């Protein structure tokens, strides 16, 4: 079974790319995998196995 997390992006004005990368790496260490960015949203969807 999978579980999902929606993360609202609050990256600031400076270093947006680096902040986004750091955010994804932080969640990756917790077992989350990037799934998608909904069109027109300021968020990302992450996925991981619930029974890990």
N, CA, C and O atoms as a Maestro MAE file, in Angstrom:
{
 s_m_m2io_version
 :::
 2.0.0
}

f_m_ct {
 s_m_title
 :::
 protein
 m_atom[208] {
  # First column is atom index #
  i_m_mmod_type
  r_m_x_coord
  r_m_y_coord
  r_m_z_coord
  i_m_residue_number
  s_m_chain_name
  s_m_pdb_residue_name
  s_m_pdb_atom_name
  i_m_atomic_number
  :::
  1 25 0.845 -1.173 0.000 1 A "UNK " " N  " 7
  2 3 0.000 0.000 0.000 1 A "UNK " " CA " 6
  3 2 0.895 1.243 0.000 1 A "UNK " " C  " 6
  4 15 1.965 1.254 0.608 1 A "UNK " " O  " 8
  5 25 0.448 2.258 -0.675 2 A "UNK " " N  " 7
  6 3 1.197 3.515 -0.781 2 A "UNK " " CA " 6
  7 2 0.548 4.582 0.099 2 A "UNK " " C  " 6
  8 15 -0.651 4.535 0.374 2 A "UNK " " O  " 8
  9 25 1.350 5.531 0.528 3 A "UNK " " N  " 7
  10 3 0.827 6.729 1.183 3 A "UNK " " CA " 6
  11 2 1.408 7.929 0.458 3 A "UNK " " C  " 6
  12 15 2.486 7.855 -0.132 3 A "UNK " " O  " 8
  13 25 0.679 9.031 0.511 4 A "UNK " " N  " 7
  14 3 1.052 10.226 -0.234 4 A "UNK " " CA " 6
  15 2 1.117 11.431 0.684 4 A "UNK " " C  " 6
  16 15 0.445 11.486 1.713 4 A "UNK " " O  " 8
  17 25 1.936 12.395 0.295 5 A "UNK " " N  " 7
  18 3 2.087 13.642 1.047 5 A "UNK " " CA " 6
  19 2 2.085 14.779 0.042 5 A "UNK " " C  " 6
  20 15 2.773 14.721 -0.978 5 A "UNK " " O  " 8
  21 25 1.307 15.814 0.335 6 A "UNK " " N  " 7
  22 3 1.303 17.028 -0.480 6 A "UNK " " CA " 6
  23 2 2.074 18.088 0.297 6 A "UNK " " C  " 6
  24 15 1.719 18.422 1.427 6 A "UNK " " O  " 8
  25 25 3.131 18.614 -0.316 7 A "UNK " " N  " 7
  26 3 3.986 19.604 0.332 7 A "UNK " " CA " 6
  27 2 3.843 20.925 -0.406 7 A "UNK " " C  " 6
  28 15 4.109 21.007 -1.605 7 A "UNK " " O  " 8
  29 25 3.420 21.960 0.315 8 A "UNK " " N  " 7
  30 3 3.318 23.296 -0.259 8 A "UNK " " CA " 6
  31 2 4.712 23.920 -0.282 8 A "UNK " " C  " 6
  32 15 5.427 23.909 0.720 8 A "UNK " " O  " 8
  33 25 5.081 24.457 -1.426 9 A "UNK " " N  " 7
  34 3 6.421 25.025 -1.591 9 A "UNK " " CA " 6
  35 2 6.464 26.461 -1.091 9 A "UNK " " C  " 6
  36 15 5.693 27.315 -1.529 9 A "UNK " " O  " 8
  37 25 7.375 26.702 -0.174 10 A "UNK " " N  " 7
  38 3 7.657 28.050 0.322 10 A "UNK " " CA " 6
  39 2 9.159 28.220 0.211 10 A "UNK " " C  " 6
  40 15 9.894 28.013 1.176 10 A "UNK " " O  " 8
  41 25 9.610 28.603 -0.982 11 A "UNK " " N  " 7
  42 3 11.039 28.584 -1.286 11 A "UNK " " CA " 6
  43 2 11.726 29.927 -1.143 11 A "UNK " " C  " 6
  44 15 12.955 29.984 -1.166 11 A "UNK " " O  " 8
  45 25 10.980 31.003 -0.997 12 A "UNK " " N  " 7
  46 3 11.587 32.317 -0.904 12 A "UNK " " CA " 6
  47 2 11.997 32.845 -2.272 12 A "UNK " " C  " 6
  48 15 11.711 32.226 -3.297 12 A "UNK " " O  " 8
  49 25 12.662 33.984 -2.279 13 A "UNK " " N  " 7
  50 3 13.042 34.618 -3.547 13 A "UNK " " CA " 6
  51 2 14.469 34.304 -3.950 13 A "UNK " " C  " 6
  52 15 14.791 34.307 -5.138 13 A "UNK " " O  " 8
  53 25 15.328 34.033 -2.981 14 A "UNK " " N  " 7
  54 3 16.722 33.744 -3.284 14 A "UNK " " CA " 6
  55 2 16.966 32.245 -3.214 14 A "UNK " " C  " 6
  56 15 16.372 31.545 -2.394 14 A "UNK " " O  " 8
  57 25 17.834 31.768 -4.069 15 A "UNK " " N  " 7
  58 3 18.258 30.367 -4.065 15 A "UNK " " CA " 6
  59 2 17.083 29.392 -4.171 15 A "UNK " " C  " 6
  60 15 17.073 28.359 -3.502 15 A "UNK " " O  " 8
  61 25 16.108 29.712 -4.997 16 A "UNK " " N  " 7
  62 3 14.910 28.868 -5.118 16 A "UNK " " CA " 6
  63 2 15.245 27.436 -5.535 16 A "UNK " " C  " 6
  64 15 14.700 26.482 -4.980 16 A "UNK " " O  " 8
  65 25 16.132 27.290 -6.502 17 A "UNK " " N  " 7
  66 3 16.492 25.959 -6.986 17 A "UNK " " CA " 6
  67 2 17.181 25.160 -5.887 17 A "UNK " " C  " 6
  68 15 16.865 23.988 -5.679 17 A "UNK " " O  " 8
  69 25 18.111 25.781 -5.189 18 A "UNK " " N  " 7
  70 3 18.825 25.088 -4.108 18 A "UNK " " CA " 6
  71 2 17.860 24.731 -2.977 18 A "UNK " " C  " 6
  72 15 17.943 23.635 -2.423 18 A "UNK " " O  " 8
  73 25 16.951 25.638 -2.630 19 A "UNK " " N  " 7
  74 3 15.974 25.354 -1.576 19 A "UNK " " CA " 6
  75 2 15.070 24.188 -1.971 19 A "UNK " " C  " 6
  76 15 14.745 23.347 -1.133 19 A "UNK " " O  " 8
  77 25 14.661 24.132 -3.236 20 A "UNK " " N  " 7
  78 3 13.817 23.047 -3.723 20 A "UNK " " CA " 6
  79 2 14.576 21.719 -3.663 20 A "UNK " " C  " 6
  80 15 14.024 20.698 -3.252 20 A "UNK " " O  " 8
  81 25 15.826 21.742 -4.071 21 A "UNK " " N  " 7
  82 3 16.657 20.537 -4.024 21 A "UNK " " CA " 6
  83 2 16.836 20.055 -2.586 21 A "UNK " " C  " 6
  84 15 16.723 18.861 -2.313 21 A "UNK " " O  " 8
  85 25 17.112 20.973 -1.674 22 A "UNK " " N  " 7
  86 3 17.274 20.614 -0.265 22 A "UNK " " CA " 6
  87 2 15.994 20.007 0.306 22 A "UNK " " C  " 6
  88 15 16.046 19.043 1.069 22 A "UNK " " O  " 8
  89 25 14.845 20.574 -0.066 23 A "UNK " " N  " 7
  90 3 13.555 20.066 0.399 23 A "UNK " " CA " 6
  91 2 13.330 18.631 -0.094 23 A "UNK " " C  " 6
  92 15 12.938 17.759 0.681 23 A "UNK " " O  " 8
  93 25 13.581 18.391 -1.390 24 A "UNK " " N  " 7
  94 3 13.410 17.045 -1.937 24 A "UNK " " CA " 6
  95 2 14.370 16.051 -1.292 24 A "UNK " " C  " 6
  96 15 13.983 14.919 -1.004 24 A "UNK " " O  " 8
  97 25 15.603 16.455 -1.064 25 A "UNK " " N  " 7
  98 3 16.575 15.568 -0.420 25 A "UNK " " CA " 6
  99 2 16.180 15.248 1.017 25 A "UNK " " C  " 6
  100 15 16.376 14.123 1.479 25 A "UNK " " O  " 8
  101 25 15.632 16.216 1.718 26 A "UNK " " N  " 7
  102 3 15.182 15.997 3.096 26 A "UNK " " CA " 6
  103 2 14.103 14.918 3.140 26 A "UNK " " C  " 6
  104 15 14.174 14.001 3.957 26 A "UNK " " O  " 8
  105 25 13.104 15.025 2.261 27 A "UNK " " N  " 7
  106 3 12.036 14.031 2.228 27 A "UNK " " CA " 6
  107 2 12.533 12.688 1.698 27 A "UNK " " C  " 6
  108 15 12.040 11.645 2.127 27 A "UNK " " O  " 8
  109 25 13.489 12.687 0.783 28 A "UNK " " N  " 7
  110 3 14.043 11.443 0.258 28 A "UNK " " CA " 6
  111 2 14.719 10.636 1.362 28 A "UNK " " C  " 6
  112 15 14.638 9.408 1.367 28 A "UNK " " O  " 8
  113 25 15.381 11.312 2.292 29 A "UNK " " N  " 7
  114 3 15.997 10.624 3.421 29 A "UNK " " CA " 6
  115 2 14.954 9.941 4.300 29 A "UNK " " C  " 6
  116 15 15.266 8.975 4.996 29 A "UNK " " O  " 8
  117 25 13.713 10.440 4.271 30 A "UNK " " N  " 7
  118 3 12.619 9.846 5.041 30 A "UNK " " CA " 6
  119 2 11.875 8.767 4.244 30 A "UNK " " C  " 6
  120 15 10.892 8.208 4.731 30 A "UNK " " O  " 8
  121 25 12.335 8.475 3.032 31 A "UNK " " N  " 7
  122 3 11.735 7.434 2.219 31 A "UNK " " CA " 6
  123 2 10.715 7.913 1.204 31 A "UNK " " C  " 6
  124 15 10.116 7.094 0.508 31 A "UNK " " O  " 8
  125 25 10.501 9.216 1.100 32 A "UNK " " N  " 7
  126 3 9.533 9.757 0.149 32 A "UNK " " CA " 6
  127 2 10.155 9.849 -1.233 32 A "UNK " " C  " 6
  128 15 11.343 10.139 -1.368 32 A "UNK " " O  " 8
  129 25 9.347 9.601 -2.260 33 A "UNK " " N  " 7
  130 3 9.772 9.680 -3.664 33 A "UNK " " CA " 6
  131 2 8.896 10.721 -4.348 33 A "UNK " " C  " 6
  132 15 7.680 10.744 -4.159 33 A "UNK " " O  " 8
  133 25 9.524 11.583 -5.144 34 A "UNK " " N  " 7
  134 3 8.798 12.606 -5.890 34 A "UNK " " CA " 6
  135 2 7.847 11.940 -6.864 34 A "UNK " " C  " 6
  136 15 8.252 11.055 -7.618 34 A "UNK " " O  " 8
  137 25 6.567 12.357 -6.859 35 A "UNK " " N  " 7
  138 3 5.561 11.786 -7.753 35 A "UNK " " CA " 6
  139 2 5.218 12.761 -8.866 35 A "UNK " " C  " 6
  140 15 5.344 12.416 -10.041 35 A "UNK " " O  " 8
  141 25 4.782 13.982 -8.523 36 A "UNK " " N  " 7
  142 3 4.433 14.959 -9.551 36 A "UNK " " CA " 6
  143 2 4.218 16.341 -8.955 36 A "UNK " " C  " 6
  144 15 4.093 16.510 -7.742 36 A "UNK " " O  " 8
  145 25 4.178 17.335 -9.859 37 A "UNK " " N  " 7
  146 3 3.797 18.702 -9.521 37 A "UNK " " CA " 6
  147 2 2.488 18.970 -10.254 37 A "UNK " " C  " 6
  148 15 2.483 19.057 -11.482 37 A "UNK " " O  " 8
  149 25 1.382 19.102 -9.533 38 A "UNK " " N  " 7
  150 3 0.111 19.384 -10.224 38 A "UNK " " CA " 6
  151 2 0.191 20.700 -10.991 38 A "UNK " " C  " 6
  152 15 0.755 21.679 -10.502 38 A "UNK " " O  " 8
  153 25 -0.366 20.717 -12.168 39 A "UNK " " N  " 7
  154 3 -0.339 21.900 -13.017 39 A "UNK " " CA " 6
  155 2 -1.021 23.075 -12.339 39 A "UNK " " C  " 6
  156 15 -2.160 22.960 -11.887 39 A "UNK " " O  " 8
  157 25 -0.328 24.205 -12.266 40 A "UNK " " N  " 7
  158 3 -0.890 25.417 -11.687 40 A "UNK " " CA " 6
  159 2 -0.869 25.447 -10.166 40 A "UNK " " C  " 6
  160 15 -1.423 26.370 -9.568 40 A "UNK " " O  " 8
  161 25 -0.246 24.465 -9.526 41 A "UNK " " N  " 7
  162 3 -0.188 24.417 -8.062 41 A "UNK " " CA " 6
  163 2 1.181 24.857 -7.589 41 A "UNK " " C  " 6
  164 15 2.150 24.816 -8.347 41 A "UNK " " O  " 8
  165 25 1.261 25.267 -6.366 42 A "UNK " " N  " 7
  166 3 2.523 25.627 -5.739 42 A "UNK " " CA " 6
  167 2 2.880 24.548 -4.715 42 A "UNK " " C  " 6
  168 15 3.202 24.845 -3.564 42 A "UNK " " O  " 8
  169 25 2.815 23.282 -5.163 43 A "UNK " " N  " 7
  170 3 3.072 22.163 -4.273 43 A "UNK " " CA " 6
  171 2 3.599 20.980 -5.075 43 A "UNK " " C  " 6
  172 15 3.568 20.983 -6.306 43 A "UNK " " O  " 8
  173 25 4.084 19.967 -4.357 44 A "UNK " " N  " 7
  174 3 4.526 18.726 -4.979 44 A "UNK " " CA " 6
  175 2 3.854 17.563 -4.260 44 A "UNK " " C  " 6
  176 15 3.460 17.678 -3.099 44 A "UNK " " O  " 8
  177 25 3.729 16.445 -4.963 45 A "UNK " " N  " 7
  178 3 3.163 15.242 -4.368 45 A "UNK " " CA " 6
  179 2 4.287 14.222 -4.224 45 A "UNK " " C  " 6
  180 15 5.023 13.947 -5.172 45 A "UNK " " O  " 8
  181 25 4.404 13.666 -3.014 46 A "UNK " " N  " 7
  182 3 5.410 12.665 -2.713 46 A "UNK " " CA " 6
  183 2 4.710 11.355 -2.374 46 A "UNK " " C  " 6
  184 15 3.563 11.348 -1.929 46 A "UNK " " O  " 8
  185 25 5.423 10.237 -2.593 47 A "UNK " " N  " 7
  186 3 4.843 8.911 -2.379 47 A "UNK " " CA " 6
  187 2 5.862 8.024 -1.669 47 A "UNK " " C  " 6
  188 15 7.066 8.170 -1.882 47 A "UNK " " O  " 8
  189 25 5.385 7.099 -0.822 48 A "UNK " " N  " 7
  190 3 6.236 6.075 -0.250 48 A "UNK " " CA " 6
  191 2 5.394 4.865 0.136 48 A "UNK " " C  " 6
  192 15 4.173 4.964 0.258 48 A "UNK " " O  " 8
  193 25 6.046 3.731 0.325 49 A "UNK " " N  " 7
  194 3 5.355 2.537 0.769 49 A "UNK " " CA " 6
  195 2 4.945 2.714 2.225 49 A "UNK " " C  " 6
  196 15 5.751 3.130 3.057 49 A "UNK " " O  " 8
  197 25 3.708 2.401 2.526 50 A "UNK " " N  " 7
  198 3 3.198 2.569 3.881 50 A "UNK " " CA " 6
  199 2 3.796 1.531 4.824 50 A "UNK " " C  " 6
  200 15 4.098 1.849 5.974 50 A "UNK " " O  " 8
  201 25 3.971 0.316 4.364 51 A "UNK " " N  " 7
  202 3 4.495 -0.777 5.194 51 A "UNK " " CA " 6
  203 2 5.968 -1.012 4.912 51 A "UNK " " C  " 6
  204 15 6.356 -2.090 4.462 51 A "UNK " " O  " 8
  205 25 6.778 -0.016 5.173 52 A "UNK " " N  " 7
  206 3 8.199 -0.160 4.871 52 A "UNK " " CA " 6
  207 2 8.981 -0.614 6.055 52 A "UNK " " C  " 6
  208 15 10.197 -0.784 5.965 52 A "UNK " " O  " 8
  :::
 }
 m_bond[207] {
  # First column is bond index #
  i_m_from
  i_m_to
  i_m_order
  :::
  1 1 2 1
  2 2 3 1
  3 3 4 2
  4 3 5 1
  5 5 6 1
  6 6 7 1
  7 7 8 2
  8 7 9 1
  9 9 10 1
  10 10 11 1
  11 11 12 2
  12 11 13 1
  13 13 14 1
  14 14 15 1
  15 15 16 2
  16 15 17 1
  17 17 18 1
  18 18 19 1
  19 19 20 2
  20 19 21 1
  21 21 22 1
  22 22 23 1
  23 23 24 2
  24 23 25 1
  25 25 26 1
  26 26 27 1
  27 27 28 2
  28 27 29 1
  29 29 30 1
  30 30 31 1
  31 31 32 2
  32 31 33 1
  33 33 34 1
  34 34 35 1
  35 35 36 2
  36 35 37 1
  37 37 38 1
  38 38 39 1
  39 39 40 2
  40 39 41 1
  41 41 42 1
  42 42 43 1
  43 43 44 2
  44 43 45 1
  45 45 46 1
  46 46 47 1
  47 47 48 2
  48 47 49 1
  49 49 50 1
  50 50 51 1
  51 51 52 2
  52 51 53 1
  53 53 54 1
  54 54 55 1
  55 55 56 2
  56 55 57 1
  57 57 58 1
  58 58 59 1
  59 59 60 2
  60 59 61 1
  61 61 62 1
  62 62 63 1
  63 63 64 2
  64 63 65 1
  65 65 66 1
  66 66 67 1
  67 67 68 2
  68 67 69 1
  69 69 70 1
  70 70 71 1
  71 71 72 2
  72 71 73 1
  73 73 74 1
  74 74 75 1
  75 75 76 2
  76 75 77 1
  77 77 78 1
  78 78 79 1
  79 79 80 2
  80 79 81 1
  81 81 82 1
  82 82 83 1
  83 83 84 2
  84 83 85 1
  85 85 86 1
  86 86 87 1
  87 87 88 2
  88 87 89 1
  89 89 90 1
  90 90 91 1
  91 91 92 2
  92 91 93 1
  93 93 94 1
  94 94 95 1
  95 95 96 2
  96 95 97 1
  97 97 98 1
  98 98 99 1
  99 99 100 2
  100 99 101 1
  101 101 102 1
  102 102 103 1
  103 103 104 2
  104 103 105 1
  105 105 106 1
  106 106 107 1
  107 107 108 2
  108 107 109 1
  109 109 110 1
  110 110 111 1
  111 111 112 2
  112 111 113 1
  113 113 114 1
  114 114 115 1
  115 115 116 2
  116 115 117 1
  117 117 118 1
  118 118 119 1
  119 119 120 2
  120 119 121 1
  121 121 122 1
  122 122 123 1
  123 123 124 2
  124 123 125 1
  125 125 126 1
  126 126 127 1
  127 127 128 2
  128 127 129 1
  129 129 130 1
  130 130 131 1
  131 131 132 2
  132 131 133 1
  133 133 134 1
  134 134 135 1
  135 135 136 2
  136 135 137 1
  137 137 138 1
  138 138 139 1
  139 139 140 2
  140 139 141 1
  141 141 142 1
  142 142 143 1
  143 143 144 2
  144 143 145 1
  145 145 146 1
  146 146 147 1
  147 147 148 2
  148 147 149 1
  149 149 150 1
  150 150 151 1
  151 151 152 2
  152 151 153 1
  153 153 154 1
  154 154 155 1
  155 155 156 2
  156 155 157 1
  157 157 158 1
  158 158 159 1
  159 159 160 2
  160 159 161 1
  161 161 162 1
  162 162 163 1
  163 163 164 2
  164 163 165 1
  165 165 166 1
  166 166 167 1
  167 167 168 2
  168 167 169 1
  169 169 170 1
  170 170 171 1
  171 171 172 2
  172 171 173 1
  173 173 174 1
  174 174 175 1
  175 175 176 2
  176 175 177 1
  177 177 178 1
  178 178 179 1
  179 179 180 2
  180 179 181 1
  181 181 182 1
  182 182 183 1
  183 183 184 2
  184 183 185 1
  185 185 186 1
  186 186 187 1
  187 187 188 2
  188 187 189 1
  189 189 190 1
  190 190 191 1
  191 191 192 2
  192 191 193 1
  193 193 194 1
  194 194 195 1
  195 195 196 2
  196 195 197 1
  197 197 198 1
  198 198 199 1
  199 199 200 2
  200 199 201 1
  201 201 202 1
  202 202 203 1
  203 203 204 2
  204 203 205 1
  205 205 206 1
  206 206 207 1
  207 207 208 2
  :::
 }
}
